[in-house]
Amino acid sequence: MHGHDQRASIQPGPAAALAASLLLPGTAVVDKVLGLPGVAAYLLLGAAGILIGWRRLVPAFLARVSPRLAAWLAGLTLAVVIAFVLLAYPLANSGRLGKGSDRDEALNLAARALLAGQYPYDQSTYLGNPISPLPGAIVLSIPFVLLGTSAYQNIFWLAAFFLVLRRQWREPHHALLLTWAVLLSPAVLHSLATGGDLLANALYVLVITAWLLHAAGLGARRWLPAAAALGLAISSRANFLLLLPLLFAYLERAAGWRKAAAALAVTITTTALVTVPFILVDPAGFTPGATAGELAAFNRALPGAHLLVPAVAAVASIGLAAVASRPLAVRRFWQHNAFVQAIPVLAGLALTPPALGRLRFGFAEFGLFFLFFGAAGWWPWRRDNPPGTRHVPAMPPAESGS
């Protein structure tokens, strides 16, 4: 790898998918701060940056930076991210830069209530909003709330994302470059600064699915914990249920349909065991049920949008599962999940003008759900490292954009 020509041919489809994954989620933040002219400039500059990086910067980095140096740079990057959060998070929550975000407070309040043996959905944030995260998100935030705030989970899961990429690709170079690329997204920086949970939501689902796919061909003691952990992660946002058809398809290709069915049963059962008791305790007070339907805001523009759009995404997931590659291709799994998770976001953006009477990109904040899947899936220089292999060859230019 080191010292070789790592340039990848630019193919329009994969290049557009990579650009959309990296750039689209950030338009929500840019629109809020700079308006539509800022969004236009951001997309143009971002596309130019990806093109220059594709052709010049990445090949130069790969040719000059040793694996040892890349590992040191990864550690330095983690230190910078920690410092950024420690400096920016208190400032963002001070009120001096506006109201900020109450996503972090929602998890903090809910986790502390749960630790105190109270019903977590009786709380409301300082902005007067009800608690919207599902129980799995609350449970997964508890270790970080005990450390001070749920905002710290974003740091942990970003580091885990890097480690997953490094394990998948067997080298730190591409894992580090892709981590840098996502850190340049205004959506990621905004989540780190405000402690928003959408970032961690997306990351822990990706990390745990990668764990499950890796463990699928191993003994039950390896894949059972992963399947249960994924059930907990899916009990964070309802949209992650959309990955289950694809997950079954790829598990079946990795380990056979019996093990795939067993793993999926463990995942679904765990999701139900984590979620349903909170609904049964107080069905009327279970506030995620009232706040989870963000697409319901578009029902006037498209009647039944809150049902129709998820149905379309579910059909897409089932269809992609039917044509899933064999043998196991984690990279293709990431691509398919990015596409499915992007459907509700693109639908929301398309329905915003008829619903609001003007073009706005606020709904793009949910693009964090596909950003990491898409960036990892369409990163052009690397191919998959199937479970059990010990070496990942450099991607041939002719196949780099597939």
matplotlib code that plots the C-alpha trace (Angstrom):
import matplotlib.pyplot as plt

x = [0.0, 2.6, 4.4, 2.0, -0.3, -3.6, -5.5, -9.1, -10.9, -13.8, -17.1, -20.2, -22.5, -20.2, -18.8, -22.2, -23.2, -20.0, -20.6, -24.2, -23.3, -20.7, -22.3, -26.1, -26.4, -24.4, -26.8, -29.2, -26.6, -25.4, -28.9, -29.6, -26.5, -26.0, -29.3, -29.8, -26.8, -24.6, -26.0, -25.2, -21.7, -21.1, -22.3, -20.1, -17.0, -17.6, -17.9, -14.7, -13.0, -14.0, -12.8, -9.5, -9.1, -10.0, -7.5, -4.7, -4.7, -5.5, -3.0, -0.3, -1.2, -1.1, 2.2, 4.0, 2.5, 3.6, 1.2, 3.0, 2.6, -1.1, -1.6, -0.1, -2.2, -5.3, -4.4, -3.8, -7.2, -8.9, -7.2, -8.4, -12.0, -11.9, -10.6, -13.2, -16.0, -14.7, -14.4, -17.4, -20.0, -20.1, -20.2, -23.0, -25.0, -24.3, -27.0, -24.6, -24.9, -28.7, -31.0, -28.7, -30.0, -31.9, -31.2, -28.4, -30.6, -33.4, -31.0, -29.4, -32.8, -34.2, -31.1, -30.9, -34.6, -34.2, -31.2, -33.4, -36.1, -38.5, -40.4, -38.0, -40.8, -42.3, -39.6, -39.4, -36.3, -35.5, -37.1, -40.3, -39.9, -40.9, -38.3, -38.2, -35.4, -36.6, -35.5, -32.4, -30.9, -31.5, -29.9, -26.9, -26.3, -26.2, -22.4, -21.7, -24.3, -22.6, -19.4, -21.1, -23.2, -24.6, -22.6, -19.5, -21.0, -20.3, -16.6, -16.7, -18.6, -16.5, -13.4, -15.3, -16.2, -12.5, -11.6, -14.3, -12.9, -9.3, -10.3, -12.3, -9.6, -6.6, -4.7, -5.1, -4.6, -8.1, -9.8, -8.1, -8.8, -12.5, -12.7, -11.2, -13.7, -16.7, -15.3, -15.4, -19.1, -20.9, -23.5, -20.9, -19.2, -22.6, -23.5, -20.1, -20.6, -24.2, -24.1, -26.9, -27.7, -28.3, -24.5, -24.2, -27.4, -26.0, -22.6, -23.5, -25.9, -23.1, -20.5, -22.7, -23.9, -20.3, -19.6, -22.5, -21.5, -18.0, -19.2, -21.8, -19.6, -18.3, -19.8, -23.0, -21.0, -19.6, -22.8, -25.4, -24.0, -23.7, -27.3, -28.6, -26.6, -28.0, -31.5, -30.7, -29.3, -32.3, -34.5, -33.1, -34.8, -37.6, -36.0, -33.3, -35.9, -35.4, -32.0, -33.5, -34.3, -30.8, -29.2, -31.0, -29.9, -26.3, -26.2, -27.7, -24.9, -22.3, -23.6, -26.7, -30.4, -30.7, -28.1, -29.4, -32.9, -31.7, -29.7, -32.5, -34.9, -32.5, -32.2, -36.0, -36.7, -34.2, -35.7, -39.1, -38.0, -36.3, -39.1, -42.4, -42.3, -42.0, -45.0, -47.1, -46.2, -47.8, -49.1, -50.3, -47.1, -44.8, -43.6, -41.5, -44.8, -46.0, -42.7, -41.2, -43.3, -41.3, -42.7, -46.2, -45.4, -45.6, -49.1, -50.7, -48.4, -48.6, -51.5, -50.3, -46.6, -45.8, -46.9, -46.2, -42.5, -41.5, -43.4, -41.4, -38.1, -39.2, -39.9, -36.5, -34.8, -36.6, -35.8, -32.1, -32.0, -33.3, -30.3, -27.7, -24.3, -22.8, -20.4, -20.7, -19.8, -19.9, -19.1, -22.3, -24.3, -23.2, -24.2, -27.6, -28.3, -27.2, -29.6, -32.5, -31.9, -31.6, -35.1, -37.0, -34.5, -34.8, -38.6, -38.6, -36.5, -38.7, -41.8, -40.5, -41.3, -45.0, -45.4, -43.7, -44.0, -40.2, -37.0, -35.3, -32.8, -33.6, -34.8, -31.3, -30.2, -31.5, -28.9, -26.6, -28.4, -26.9, -23.7, -21.4, -22.9, -22.6, -19.2, -17.8, -19.6, -18.6, -15.1, -13.4, -10.0, -10.9, -12.6, -14.2, -12.3, -14.6, -14.6, -11.7, -9.3, -6.0, -5.1, -6.9, -5.3, -5.3, -8.3, -7.6, -8.5, -10.9, -13.1, -12.7, -15.9, -18.1]
y = [0.0, 2.5, 4.1, 2.7, 4.6, 4.8, 6.9, 5.8, 6.3, 8.7, 7.1, 9.4, 7.2, 6.3, 9.8, 11.3, 8.9, 9.7, 13.4, 13.2, 11.1, 13.5, 16.9, 16.6, 16.2, 19.4, 21.5, 21.7, 23.5, 25.7, 26.7, 27.7, 29.9, 31.2, 30.6, 29.2, 31.1, 29.6, 26.1, 26.6, 27.7, 24.9, 22.2, 23.7, 24.0, 20.6, 18.9, 20.6, 19.5, 15.9, 16.0, 17.4, 15.0, 12.1, 13.0, 14.7, 14.8, 11.2, 9.6, 12.0, 11.1, 7.3, 7.6, 9.6, 8.6, 5.3, 3.1, 4.0, 7.7, 7.2, 5.5, 8.5, 10.9, 8.9, 9.4, 13.1, 13.3, 11.7, 14.2, 17.1, 15.8, 15.5, 19.0, 20.4, 18.8, 20.0, 23.6, 23.8, 21.9, 24.2, 27.2, 25.8, 25.1, 28.5, 30.3, 32.9, 31.5, 31.0, 28.3, 25.5, 21.9, 20.0, 16.5, 16.0, 17.2, 14.9, 11.9, 13.2, 13.8, 10.4, 8.5, 10.1, 9.4, 5.8, 5.4, 6.8, 4.2, 6.8, 6.7, 8.5, 9.9, 12.1, 14.7, 17.7, 19.6, 23.3, 24.0, 22.4, 19.4, 15.9, 13.1, 11.7, 9.0, 5.4, 3.4, 1.8, 5.2, 6.1, 2.8, 3.2, 6.8, 5.8, 5.2, 8.6, 10.4, 8.9, 10.5, 13.9, 14.1, 12.0, 14.3, 12.2, 9.2, 10.9, 10.8, 7.2, 6.0, 8.1, 6.3, 3.0, 3.9, 4.4, 1.1, -0.7, 0.8, -0.1, -3.7, -4.0, -2.5, -3.8, -0.5, 2.9, 5.0, 4.8, 4.6, 7.9, 9.6, 8.7, 9.8, 13.1, 13.4, 12.9, 15.3, 18.0, 17.8, 20.7, 18.2, 16.1, 19.2, 20.6, 17.3, 17.2, 20.8, 20.5, 16.9, 15.8, 12.1, 11.6, 11.2, 8.5, 6.8, 6.3, 5.3, 2.6, 1.0, 0.8, -0.4, -3.1, -4.4, -4.6, -6.6, -8.9, -9.5, -10.3, -12.7, -14.4, -17.2, -17.9, -19.7, -18.6, -17.1, -14.6, -13.7, -13.8, -10.8, -8.9, -9.7, -8.7, -5.5, -4.6, -5.1, -2.5, -0.1, -0.5, 0.5, 4.0, 5.2, 3.4, 4.1, 1.6, -1.2, -0.7, -2.4, -5.7, -7.2, -6.3, -7.6, -11.0, -11.2, -10.6, -12.8, -15.6, -15.2, -15.2, -18.1, -19.7, -19.0, -20.8, -18.7, -15.6, -16.3, -17.0, -13.8, -11.7, -13.3, -12.4, -8.8, -8.3, -9.9, -7.7, -4.6, -5.7, -6.5, -3.1, -1.0, -2.6, -2.4, 1.4, 1.5, -0.7, 1.3, 4.4, 4.2, 7.8, 9.1, 7.3, 10.4, 8.8, 7.7, 11.3, 12.7, 10.0, 10.8, 13.7, 12.9, 13.6, 17.3, 16.7, 15.1, 18.2, 18.2, 14.5, 12.8, 9.8, 10.8, 9.5, 6.0, 6.1, 7.2, 4.5, 2.0, 2.9, 2.7, -0.8, -2.0, -0.7, -2.6, -5.8, -5.4, -4.7, -7.7, -9.9, -8.9, -8.8, -9.9, -13.3, -13.9, -11.5, -7.9, -5.6, -2.6, -3.4, -3.8, -0.3, 1.1, -0.5, 0.8, 4.3, 4.2, 3.0, 5.5, 8.3, 7.7, 9.4, 12.2, 12.9, 12.6, 15.2, 17.6, 17.1, 17.7, 20.8, 23.4, 22.4, 22.0, 25.3, 27.3, 27.7, 25.7, 24.8, 22.1, 21.6, 18.0, 17.2, 16.9, 13.3, 12.7, 11.7, 8.4, 7.6, 9.7, 7.1, 4.1, 6.0, 7.4, 4.0, 2.2, 4.5, 5.3, 4.7, 3.2, 0.2, -3.1, -5.4, -7.5, -10.5, -12.1, -14.5, -12.9, -11.4, -9.1, -6.5, -5.8, -2.3, -1.6, -1.9, 1.4, -0.4, -1.6, 1.4, 3.0, -0.1]
z = [0.0, 1.1, -1.9, -4.5, -6.8, -5.0, -7.5, -8.1, -11.3, -10.9, -11.9, -11.7, -9.7, -6.8, -6.8, -6.5, -3.8, -1.8, -2.2, -1.2, 1.9, 3.0, 2.1, 2.3, 6.1, 6.6, 4.6, 7.6, 9.7, 6.8, 5.9, 9.5, 9.7, 6.1, 4.3, 0.8, -0.7, 1.9, 1.1, -2.6, -1.9, 0.6, -1.9, -4.7, -2.5, -1.0, -4.3, -5.5, -2.3, -2.8, -6.4, -5.5, -2.6, -4.9, -7.5, -5.5, -1.7, -0.9, -3.3, -1.9, 1.7, 0.9, -0.8, 1.9, 5.3, 6.9, 8.8, 12.0, 11.4, 10.4, 13.8, 15.6, 13.6, 14.6, 18.2, 17.7, 15.9, 18.9, 21.2, 19.0, 19.0, 22.8, 23.1, 20.7, 22.6, 26.0, 24.7, 22.3, 24.3, 27.3, 25.0, 22.9, 26.1, 27.7, 25.8, 24.4, 20.9, 20.9, 22.4, 21.3, 21.2, 23.9, 22.5, 25.0, 27.9, 26.9, 27.3, 30.4, 32.1, 31.0, 32.0, 35.4, 35.9, 34.9, 37.3, 40.1, 39.3, 37.8, 34.5, 32.1, 29.9, 32.6, 32.0, 29.6, 28.4, 29.0, 25.7, 26.8, 24.5, 25.6, 25.7, 22.2, 22.2, 22.5, 25.5, 23.8, 23.3, 27.0, 28.2, 25.9, 27.1, 30.8, 31.0, 29.6, 31.7, 34.7, 33.4, 33.2, 30.0, 27.2, 24.8, 25.5, 23.7, 20.4, 21.0, 22.0, 19.0, 16.6, 17.9, 17.6, 14.0, 13.2, 14.8, 12.7, 9.5, 10.5, 11.2, 8.0, 5.8, 7.8, 7.7, 9.5, 6.4, 4.9, 8.2, 9.2, 5.9, 6.1, 9.7, 8.7, 5.9, 8.1, 10.7, 8.1, 7.9, 9.6, 10.7, 12.6, 14.1, 15.2, 16.9, 18.7, 19.8, 21.0, 22.2, 19.8, 19.8, 16.1, 15.6, 18.2, 17.0, 13.6, 14.7, 17.2, 14.8, 12.2, 14.7, 16.1, 12.7, 11.7, 14.9, 14.1, 10.5, 11.6, 14.3, 12.1, 10.9, 14.4, 17.4, 19.2, 22.0, 19.6, 17.6, 20.3, 22.3, 19.0, 18.0, 21.4, 21.4, 18.0, 19.3, 22.0, 19.4, 17.2, 20.2, 19.7, 16.5, 14.7, 11.3, 12.0, 11.7, 8.0, 8.1, 9.3, 5.8, 4.6, 7.7, 7.3, 3.7, 4.5, 7.5, 5.4, 2.9, 5.7, 7.8, 6.4, 6.9, 10.2, 11.9, 10.2, 11.4, 14.9, 15.0, 13.7, 16.3, 19.1, 17.7, 17.4, 20.8, 22.5, 20.8, 22.0, 25.6, 25.8, 24.3, 25.1, 28.9, 28.7, 26.5, 28.8, 31.9, 30.5, 26.9, 26.9, 28.5, 26.1, 24.4, 21.6, 20.1, 19.8, 18.6, 16.4, 13.3, 11.9, 8.5, 9.8, 9.3, 5.6, 5.6, 4.2, 1.2, 0.8, 2.6, 4.6, 4.1, 7.6, 6.4, 2.7, 2.9, 5.5, 3.4, 0.3, 2.3, 3.6, 0.1, -1.0, 1.8, 1.0, -2.7, -2.1, 0.3, -2.5, -4.7, -2.0, -3.1, -2.4, -0.8, 2.1, 1.1, 4.1, 1.8, -0.3, 3.0, 4.0, 0.6, 0.7, 4.2, 3.2, 0.3, 2.5, 5.3, 2.7, 1.4, 4.3, 4.3, 0.6, 0.8, 3.6, 1.6, -1.5, 0.5, 2.4, -0.3, -0.8, 3.0, 4.0, 0.8, 0.6, 0.1, 3.4, 4.4, 8.0, 7.5, 6.2, 9.8, 9.7, 7.0, 9.9, 9.7, 6.3, 6.4, 7.9, 6.0, 2.7, 3.3, 4.3, 1.5, -1.3, -0.1, -3.5, -2.6, -0.5, -1.1, 1.5, 4.0, 4.4, 7.9, 8.4, 5.9, 7.0, 4.1, 2.1, -1.3, -2.7, -4.8, -8.6, -10.3, -12.7, -9.8, -7.4, -8.1, -8.1]

ax = plt.figure().add_subplot(projection="3d")
ax.plot(x, y, z, "-o")
ax.set_aspect("equal")
plt.show()
